[in-house]
Amino acid sequence: MSAAPLVGYSSSGSEDEAEAGILARQGAEGSNGGQSPVPSQRLPVPDSVLLMFPGTEEGPADDSAKHGGRVRTFPHERGNWATHVYLQYEAGEEFLDLLDVLLPRARTYVPRLVRMEAFHLSLSQSVVLRHHWIFPFMQALKDRVASFQRFCFTADRIKIYTNQEKTRTFVGLEVTSGHAQFLDLVSEVDRVLKEFDLTTFYQDPSFHISLAWCVGDARLQLEGQCLQELQEIVDEFEDSEMFLRVCAEQIRCKSGNKFFSMPLNQVPGET
């Protein structure tokens, strides 16, 4: 994948400031009595000064070792904010107890699996927003979903996923009821993405809660016998049909280090 072009900035302002400093010093040194003033001519700027003001703006080097071997799907550029729309899943004690049974079994097939730190269902791909677009985007998203009714869904089917680049694999719980409402909600999010000329969500999406992940494509090890064993654990786990049924009351959006919440419309008569 080719890197995106770096943002270029003119260095003329820095050159002018450096020249002004040089001329000021020379004028002060040559201003003793009887001597003519130093002519105001354009002097070359030393390389040591120019190197302090590079013409391009680069982000930090992407060191995958600092984040578990994960690799950026697009290069970092200053002023570009990675943005993601999603529905948060608040994990209760029963859900975490289920994970405590599921993950050891899954790790007998893929020992490098790592448990997710937080849980959500994606409503958009990860897209790039310029900084000055963030608040207009959030307002448009809030306006678009304000009339969307809250709904309930169930996520209780184990499924194995990879990202588009096949550099990461996920064990997830797929939505088995409420799929139509998710499609309608994504349609509203997609309308906002189109307004800002951003990539819309996947065609024929599989809505899910990711439980664990690992670097690389581990589908061969996780599908088949492993998937069957994990599904049996979910099906037989006490009260799983209750805590895996969730009511969607708001959507969230993360842009860079900023988080935003947009409430869905309350169903009439709901308390």
C-alpha positions in Angstrom: 0.0 0.0 0.0 1.5 3.3 -1.0 1.9 6.0 1.6 -0.3 9.1 1.3 1.6 12.3 0.3 2.9 14.4 3.2 1.3 17.9 3.7 3.7 20.6 2.5 4.1 24.0 4.1 6.0 27.0 2.8 9.2 27.8 4.7 9.3 31.4 3.5 8.1 32.7 6.9 10.9 31.0 8.7 13.4 32.3 6.2 12.2 35.8 6.7 12.5 35.5 10.5 16.0 34.1 10.2 17.1 36.8 7.8 15.7 39.5 10.1 17.7 38.2 13.0 20.9 38.1 10.9 20.4 41.7 9.6 19.6 43.0 13.1 22.8 41.6 14.5 24.9 42.9 11.6 23.3 46.3 11.9 24.1 46.5 15.6 27.7 45.4 15.1 28.2 47.9 12.3 26.5 50.9 13.8 29.5 52.7 15.4 30.1 56.3 14.6 30.9 57.3 11.0 30.2 54.0 9.4 27.5 53.6 6.8 24.6 51.3 7.7 24.6 47.7 6.4 22.6 47.5 3.2 19.3 45.8 3.5 20.0 43.0 1.1 18.6 39.4 1.0 21.2 37.1 2.6 21.3 33.3 2.2 19.8 31.4 5.1 22.2 28.9 6.7 21.3 25.2 6.2 21.3 24.8 10.0 18.4 27.2 10.2 16.5 25.8 7.3 16.7 22.3 8.8 14.8 23.6 11.9 11.8 24.4 9.7 11.3 21.4 7.3 9.0 21.9 4.4 6.9 18.8 5.2 5.1 17.8 8.4 5.5 14.2 9.3 3.7 12.1 12.0 5.5 9.8 14.4 7.0 6.6 13.0 4.6 3.7 13.2 6.2 1.2 15.6 3.9 -1.9 15.6 5.8 -3.3 18.6 4.2 -0.6 20.8 0.7 -1.8 20.1 0.8 -5.6 20.0 2.0 -5.9 16.5 -1.0 -4.1 15.0 -0.3 -2.2 11.8 -2.0 1.1 10.7 -4.4 0.6 7.8 -3.5 4.1 6.7 -0.5 6.3 7.4 -0.5 8.9 10.1 -0.6 12.6 9.0 -0.8 15.5 11.4 -4.3 17.1 11.2 -5.9 13.8 10.1 -8.0 12.1 12.7 -8.9 8.4 12.6 -12.7 8.2 13.1 -15.0 5.3 13.9 -18.8 5.2 14.6 -20.0 2.3 16.8 -22.4 1.1 19.4 -20.9 0.4 22.8 -21.5 -2.9 24.6 -21.3 -2.6 28.4 -19.9 -5.9 29.6 -21.5 -7.1 32.8 -20.2 -9.7 35.2 -21.9 -12.6 33.4 -20.5 -11.6 30.0 -16.9 -11.5 31.5 -17.5 -14.9 33.2 -18.4 -16.3 29.7 -15.2 -14.9 28.3 -13.2 -16.5 31.1 -14.5 -19.9 29.8 -14.3 -19.1 26.0 -10.8 -17.7 25.8 -8.9 -20.5 27.4 -10.6 -22.9 25.0 -9.8 -20.8 22.0 -6.2 -20.4 23.1 -5.7 -24.2 22.9 -6.0 -23.6 19.2 -4.4 -20.1 18.9 -2.3 -19.3 22.1 -1.6 -15.7 21.0 -5.2 -14.6 21.2 -5.6 -11.4 23.3 -8.8 -10.4 25.0 -10.4 -7.2 23.9 -10.2 -4.4 26.4 -13.6 -2.9 25.5 -16.5 -4.2 23.5 -18.5 -2.6 20.7 -20.4 -3.2 17.4 -19.0 -1.2 14.4 -21.4 1.1 12.4 -18.7 2.4 10.1 -15.2 1.6 8.8 -12.3 3.6 10.2 -12.2 6.8 8.2 -10.0 9.9 8.2 -11.4 13.3 9.2 -9.6 16.5 8.9 -9.6 18.3 12.3 -11.8 21.1 11.1 -14.5 18.6 10.0 -14.9 16.9 13.4 -17.6 19.0 14.9 -19.6 19.5 11.7 -19.5 15.8 11.2 -20.6 15.0 14.8 -23.5 17.5 14.5 -24.6 16.0 11.2 -24.5 12.5 12.7 -26.4 13.6 15.8 -29.1 15.2 13.7 -29.3 12.1 11.4 -29.9 9.6 14.2 -32.0 11.8 16.6 -35.2 10.3 15.2 -34.0 6.7 15.0 -35.8 4.5 17.5 -34.0 2.6 20.2 -34.0 -1.1 19.6 -32.9 -4.4 21.2 -30.7 -7.1 19.6 -29.1 -10.4 20.4 -25.5 -11.4 19.6 -25.0 -15.1 20.4 -23.4 -16.7 17.4 -19.6 -17.3 17.4 -18.0 -16.2 14.2 -14.4 -15.7 13.0 -13.4 -12.5 11.3 -10.3 -10.8 9.7 -9.7 -7.2 8.8 -9.5 -6.4 5.1 -5.7 -6.7 5.0 -5.8 -10.2 6.7 -3.3 -8.9 9.2 -5.6 -9.5 12.2 -8.1 -12.1 13.2 -11.0 -11.7 15.6 -13.3 -14.1 17.5 -16.7 -12.4 17.6 -20.3 -12.8 18.6 -22.5 -12.2 15.6 -25.9 -10.4 15.8 -28.7 -13.0 15.3 -31.7 -10.7 15.9 -32.0 -7.0 15.3 -30.0 -7.2 12.1 -32.6 -5.2 10.1 -32.4 -2.3 12.6 -28.6 -2.3 12.4 -28.9 -2.1 8.6 -31.3 0.9 8.9 -29.0 2.6 11.4 -25.9 2.1 9.2 -27.9 3.6 6.3 -28.3 6.8 8.3 -24.6 6.8 9.3 -23.6 6.2 5.6 -25.6 9.3 4.6 -23.4 11.4 6.8 -20.3 9.8 5.5 -21.3 10.5 1.9 -21.9 14.2 2.8 -18.2 14.4 3.8 -17.0 12.2 0.9 -15.9 9.4 3.2 -16.0 5.6 2.7 -19.3 4.0 3.7 -19.8 0.8 5.6 -19.3 -2.7 4.1 -21.8 -4.3 1.7 -23.8 -7.1 3.4 -22.2 -6.5 6.8 -22.0 -9.0 9.7 -22.6 -7.0 12.9 -20.7 -8.5 15.8 -19.0 -7.9 19.1 -15.3 -8.8 18.9 -14.2 -10.8 22.0 -10.5 -11.4 21.2 -7.9 -10.8 18.5 -4.5 -11.9 17.3 -2.0 -10.8 14.7 -2.1 -12.6 11.4 -4.8 -14.7 9.6 -5.7 -17.5 12.0 -9.0 -18.6 10.4 -7.7 -22.0 9.6 -7.0 -22.8 13.2 -10.1 -21.2 14.7 -12.8 -22.3 12.2 -14.1 -25.8 12.2 -13.7 -27.8 15.5 -12.7 -24.7 17.6 -15.6 -22.7 16.4 -18.0 -25.6 17.2 -16.6 -26.0 20.7 -16.9 -22.2 21.4 -20.5 -22.2 20.2 -21.4 -25.0 22.5 -20.0 -23.1 25.4 -22.2 -20.1 24.6 -25.3 -22.2 24.1 -24.9 -24.0 27.4 -23.7 -21.0 29.5 -26.3 -20.1 32.2 -28.5 -17.2 31.3 -26.6 -16.3 28.2 -29.8 -15.7 26.3 -30.5 -12.9 28.7 -27.2 -11.0 29.0 -26.5 -11.4 25.3 -29.7 -9.5 24.5 -28.9 -5.8 24.5 -30.9 -2.6 24.1 -29.2 0.0 21.9 -29.9 3.5 23.4 -27.1 5.6 21.8 -24.3 5.4 19.3 -20.8 6.7 19.8 -18.1 8.1 17.7 -14.3 8.2 18.4 -12.3 10.7 16.5 -8.6 10.8 17.4 -8.7 11.1 21.2 -12.2 12.6 21.3 -15.4 10.7 22.1 -18.9 11.7 21.3 -22.3 10.2 22.2 -25.5 10.5 20.2 -28.7 9.3 21.8 -31.3 7.4 19.9 -35.0 8.4 20.1 -36.9 6.9 23.0 -39.7 4.6 22.1 -43.1 6.2 23.1 -44.3 4.9 26.4 -40.8 3.6 27.3 -39.5 4.5 30.8 
